[in-house]
Amino acid sequence: MKLCFIIFLIVTITKSYSQQYKYVFKNAKDSTSNCYLTVLPASKEIKGVIIRDYSSLPDTSKKSPYKFNKLCSDSGLVVVYTVSSSFFPEFFYNDSTINLLDRMVSEVVQKYNIPRNAIFIGGISSSGTRALKYAQFCEQGRSKFGIKIKGVFAVDPPLDLERFYNSVKRHKHNFKAGMLWEAELMSKVFPEKMGGSPTDSPEKYLKVSVFSHSDSLGGNAKFLKNVNVILFHEPDIDWWIKERGSSYYDMNSYDIAALVVKMKELGSTTIDLITTTGKGFESNGNRNCHSWTIVNEKFLTNWILNKIE
């Protein structure tokens, strides 16, 4: 959507007595990237901020079936939806996108005087992967603004892109529905973005992945050792086989479980794993384990509040 008619970069919409929505477009001619939506509590003292990096901004004109924003607002937490890249799926293949996210996070933290020890980030699927990647980026001291992430939540994120590539290469002929669509997409995206297969560019896959099965230290896993992390997944293998044609190896749970084991091996005491049963559904009621509905939003909100010092 082009915004040629906008001559300023901030649009404020008051949605209710409990929330205020503020859109910021860094480029007034384009709202597809380099922009963010801030959901502000109306009256409470701000306790912290939650960053959610999407490939597009949510449509606030449509009623959401989820309560997470309201729960956060009622608790004095700011929620910020950022768009660091409109490319899908974005895994921070290069530094330009993650640096853009870093600038937006810093801008929000300064603008609303967010406590530096109360910055959280999270998401589902590739958005959750980016959340973990940004936390690692900050732990490596690469944030130009000194941002540190207090906690990360990730819902069914793919973590090892080498495993992801091999899953697609070996098992695509078995896949169905969304799994097949995704496999066909990644067959094109990974060679283009990574410079070939894991055999061709092993260091690139290692660098971009949150976790690596093939590396004895788990690749970038060590950069999460001092970060509070909570992971959600629903490994209903009967559903994955019947509806998606997937084996255990093809599920993101394969990476998630391995990351948790590796983190504990590295001495981490700050990682939690939530495994659900029968919670995953699409908005139309269809069963889907890869869904935000596996998250107990009240539990997650309390988890965040409990991590704020």
C-alpha positions in Angstrom: 0.0 0.0 0.0 1.5 3.3 -1.1 1.1 6.3 1.2 2.0 9.1 -1.1 -0.6 11.4 0.4 0.9 11.2 3.9 3.1 14.2 4.8 3.9 13.1 8.3 5.0 9.7 9.6 2.9 9.2 12.7 -0.8 8.2 12.6 -2.6 7.8 16.0 -5.9 6.0 16.4 -7.6 5.7 19.7 -9.3 2.3 19.7 -10.7 2.1 23.2 -10.2 3.5 26.7 -7.6 0.9 27.3 -5.5 1.1 24.2 -4.1 3.6 21.7 -2.6 2.6 18.3 0.2 4.6 16.8 1.5 3.9 13.3 4.9 5.1 12.3 6.1 4.9 8.7 9.7 5.7 8.3 9.2 6.1 4.5 6.0 8.1 4.0 5.7 6.7 0.4 5.6 3.1 1.4 4.1 1.1 4.3 5.4 -2.3 3.2 8.6 -2.2 5.4 10.5 0.0 7.8 7.4 0.8 9.8 5.8 -0.1 13.0 2.6 -0.1 15.0 2.7 0.7 18.7 -0.1 -0.4 21.0 -0.1 1.8 24.1 -1.8 1.4 27.4 -4.1 4.4 27.9 -3.3 5.2 31.5 -1.0 2.7 33.2 2.6 3.3 34.0 4.7 1.5 31.3 6.4 -1.6 32.7 8.0 -2.9 29.6 7.7 -3.5 25.8 7.0 -6.5 23.6 8.4 -6.5 20.1 6.7 -8.6 17.4 8.4 -8.5 14.0 6.0 -9.3 11.2 6.2 -9.3 7.3 3.3 -6.8 7.3 1.4 -4.7 9.9 -1.8 -6.2 11.4 -5.1 -4.7 10.2 -6.5 -3.0 13.3 -9.8 -2.4 11.6 -10.6 -6.2 12.0 -11.5 -7.7 15.3 -8.9 -10.1 16.5 -9.9 -13.4 18.2 -6.9 -13.1 20.4 -6.6 -11.3 23.7 -2.9 -10.9 24.0 -2.8 -7.1 23.2 -5.5 -6.3 25.8 -3.8 -8.5 28.4 -0.5 -6.7 27.8 -2.2 -3.2 27.8 -4.1 -4.0 31.0 -0.7 -5.0 32.6 1.1 -1.8 31.5 3.0 -3.4 28.7 3.6 -1.7 25.3 3.2 -4.0 22.2 5.1 -3.0 19.1 4.5 -4.6 15.7 7.6 -4.0 13.5 8.1 -4.7 9.8 11.9 -5.0 9.2 11.3 -6.8 5.9 8.3 -7.5 3.7 10.0 -10.6 2.3 8.5 -14.0 3.3 9.9 -15.9 4.9 12.5 -13.6 6.4 15.1 -15.3 8.6 17.6 -12.3 8.7 19.6 -13.7 5.8 21.7 -10.5 5.9 22.5 -7.7 8.5 20.5 -5.0 6.8 17.1 -6.2 8.0 18.2 -7.0 11.6 19.9 -3.6 11.8 16.7 -2.0 10.7 14.8 -3.8 13.4 17.5 -2.7 15.9 16.9 0.9 15.0 13.2 0.7 15.4 13.4 -1.1 18.7 15.8 1.6 20.0 13.5 4.4 18.8 10.5 2.9 20.6 12.6 2.3 23.8 13.8 5.9 23.8 10.4 7.5 22.8 8.4 5.8 25.6 11.2 5.6 28.2 11.0 1.8 28.3 13.1 0.3 31.2 16.2 -1.2 29.6 15.7 -4.4 31.6 12.1 -4.9 30.3 12.5 -5.5 26.6 10.9 -8.6 25.2 10.4 -10.0 21.7 8.5 -12.9 20.3 6.4 -14.4 17.5 5.1 -17.5 15.8 6.9 -19.5 13.1 9.5 -17.4 11.2 8.6 -14.4 13.3 9.6 -16.5 16.4 12.8 -17.5 14.6 13.6 -13.8 14.1 12.8 -13.0 17.7 15.4 -15.6 18.8 17.9 -14.3 16.2 17.5 -10.7 17.4 18.1 -11.8 21.0 21.3 -13.6 19.9 22.3 -10.5 17.9 22.0 -8.4 21.0 23.8 -10.9 23.2 26.7 -10.8 20.7 27.0 -7.1 21.4 26.0 -6.2 17.9 23.2 -3.8 18.7 24.4 -0.3 17.8 22.1 1.0 20.5 23.1 -1.4 23.3 19.8 -3.2 23.3 19.6 -6.3 25.4 16.6 -8.7 25.4 15.2 -9.7 28.7 13.0 -12.5 27.3 11.9 -14.2 24.1 8.8 -16.3 23.3 8.6 -18.3 20.2 5.7 -20.5 18.9 6.7 -23.5 16.7 9.7 -21.8 15.1 12.1 -23.5 12.6 15.6 -23.2 14.2 18.0 -25.2 12.1 17.8 -24.1 8.5 20.1 -26.9 7.4 17.7 -29.4 8.8 14.8 -27.5 7.2 16.5 -27.6 3.8 17.3 -31.4 4.1 13.7 -32.1 5.2 12.4 -30.4 2.1 15.0 -32.1 -0.2 14.4 -35.6 1.2 10.7 -35.6 2.0 8.9 -33.1 -0.2 7.3 -36.0 -2.2 5.4 -37.0 1.0 4.1 -33.5 2.0 0.6 -32.3 1.8 -1.3 -29.0 2.0 0.6 -26.1 3.6 3.6 -28.3 4.2 3.9 -28.9 0.4 3.4 -25.2 -0.4 6.1 -24.2 2.1 8.5 -26.9 0.7 8.1 -25.7 -2.8 8.7 -22.1 -1.7 11.8 -23.0 0.3 13.2 -25.0 -2.5 13.6 -21.7 -4.3 14.3 -19.3 -1.4 17.1 -21.1 0.4 19.4 -21.7 -2.6 18.9 -18.0 -3.6 19.4 -16.5 -0.1 22.0 -18.9 1.2 24.1 -19.3 -1.9 23.1 -22.9 -2.5 22.6 -26.0 -0.3 24.2 -26.6 3.1 26.9 -28.5 1.3 27.6 -25.5 -0.9 27.4 -22.9 1.9 27.7 -24.6 5.3 28.9 -21.4 7.1 26.0 -19.4 5.8 23.4 -21.9 7.1 25.3 -22.0 10.4 25.3 -18.2 10.7 21.7 -17.7 9.8 20.3 -20.6 12.0 19.3 -20.1 15.7 20.5 -23.6 16.4 22.5 -26.2 14.5 22.3 -30.0 14.9 25.5 -30.5 13.0 27.6 -28.2 15.2 28.8 -29.8 18.5 28.1 -26.6 20.3 24.7 -26.0 18.7 25.8 -23.2 16.5 24.4 -19.9 17.8 22.6 -21.6 20.7 25.2 -20.4 23.2 24.1 -16.8 22.7 20.7 -17.6 24.4 22.3 -18.9 27.6 21.6 -15.7 29.6 18.3 -14.9 28.0 14.9 -15.9 29.3 13.3 -18.1 26.6 10.0 -19.8 26.4 9.1 -22.1 23.5 5.6 -23.4 22.6 4.9 -26.4 20.3 2.2 -29.1 19.7 3.9 -32.3 18.4 0.7 -34.2 17.5 2.4 -36.7 15.2 -0.9 -38.3 14.1 -2.1 -35.0 12.8 1.3 -34.1 11.2 1.4 -37.5 9.3 -2.3 -37.5 8.2 -2.7 -33.8 7.3 0.8 -32.7 6.3 2.6 -35.9 5.4 5.4 -35.1 7.9 7.7 -37.3 9.9 9.2 -36.2 13.3 12.2 -34.9 11.4 10.1 -32.6 9.3 8.4 -30.9 12.3 9.9 -27.8 14.0 9.6 -29.7 17.3 12.7 -31.7 16.2 14.7 -28.5 16.4 12.9 -27.1 19.5 13.5 -30.2 21.6 17.2 -30.4 20.5 17.7 -26.7 21.4 16.3 -27.2 24.9 18.5 -30.2 25.5 21.6 -28.3 24.2 20.8 -25.2 26.3 20.5 -27.4 29.5 23.8 -29.0 28.5 25.4 -25.6 28.3 24.1 -24.8 31.8 21.1 -22.6 31.0 18.4 -22.4 33.6 16.4 -19.8 31.8 14.7 -21.8 29.0 11.2 -23.2 29.3 9.3 -25.6 26.9 5.5 -25.7 26.8 4.2 -28.8 25.0 0.4 -28.7 24.3 -2.2 -31.3 23.2 -5.3 -30.6 21.2 -4.9 -26.7 21.3 -4.0 -25.9 17.7 -6.8 -24.6 15.5 -7.2 -22.1 12.7 -9.6 -19.1 13.1 -12.2 -21.1 11.0 -12.1 -24.0 13.5 -9.9 -26.3 11.4 -7.3 -28.3 13.2 -3.8 -26.9 12.8 -1.0 -27.5 15.3 1.1 -24.7 13.8 -1.1 -22.0 15.3 -1.1 -19.2 17.9 -4.0 -20.9 19.6 -1.6 -23.3 21.3 -0.5 -20.3 23.5 -2.2 -19.7 26.8 -2.1 -15.9 26.5 -2.7 -15.2 30.2 0.1 -17.6 31.1 2.5 -15.9 28.6 1.6 -12.4 29.9 2.3 -13.5 33.4 5.6 -15.1 32.3 6.7 -11.8 30.9 5.6 -9.8 34.0 7.4 -12.2 36.3 10.7 -11.7 34.3 10.6 -7.9 34.8 12.8 -7.0 37.7 
